């Protein structure tokens, strides 16, 4: 099971060749995926040879190999983690029963909804990042962008496999629809709002991969607990690949900050106009980008109270992040959790049933994880002698979903009037001038070892290669 068969038209470790009907169906979907990749994948990249990692096993040691691969020849496939024969459901009403290898009819609609929603995010991010390769600040960064793009494409394959194998005609139609929606399309948008936002520049890309791919980590982690074993095994392997995406975001922002701190030190000023004039991104702009991407991303966890979340947990479809490490009864009946609401102009906490607050539980797990990374960025600023510190805004800031949607809130948690919000918003969210300035820095740098002036080189290269390694060869 662990070995991936690359002799097949669709590489896989699920014995696809033993199910001819399924194999034909997926081979019928494959050319549509390639057409989508050509139309909506990384622009003008098909002849590039890129130093990519390719999964060759699902075992923890040596699961991938590195080498130059022509983008057009990349092999997307279907990989599931090995199953445990005695695995039991360990949360919800079915706790203690054997996990399901086949689709339970009573959960068909909810599981389809979960898999389609997860699958829809994968091609969406590729579409959002389609043009970034034309403005890459270095070969190192260009390679990382393409690595993320091909792996998001493979994550789409993981969800499409589940739809085709377990949902019959409905699943095939849903798989086709995943290629028909497009990020930001007015008529056929992606399902979740954050995946219809633009990723216009590389600072936005690094914020996206730090925050929004971190949302992916927590969503996949919750699905990796699922009683539907094929979904759990698929998402566990997706988590293996997701870690690099978050590394690209965290290290990318860190390198932006390192370069800004260097320029501020040379100029002996933190004046944003002088920092910008020197070709670096001022810290105020970085903070506004952070505020935007953080607030858009925490909306992805859904409403703070949700009967769907309660149903998904109680029926065993979706657990909590690291469910097995939690010490409660894993049923959660009679337990409560604190959520926020605004009452008489004041922000207050109230207790609600834990089962209905599971979106909020996952959101709070994400927030803790995000704050830890921001603290690492601040360590970098402190070490460089900068007085400024970055921070995540209050979780009620700039929300569009749930009880806090539309509440006017400052980043430090003060309820505002509409007039105050309109007056202060340019201080807190990227302005048209911010976007235009960052866009003005986006010139393509493709000589090995060279980097754009607004970002510092990484400390080490990918897979221990030197920083000036030829990560991308242009065909």
Order of alpha helices (4+ residues) and beta strands (2+ residues): alpha-beta-beta-alpha-alpha-alpha-alpha-alpha-alpha-alpha-alpha-alpha-beta-beta-alpha-alpha-alpha-beta
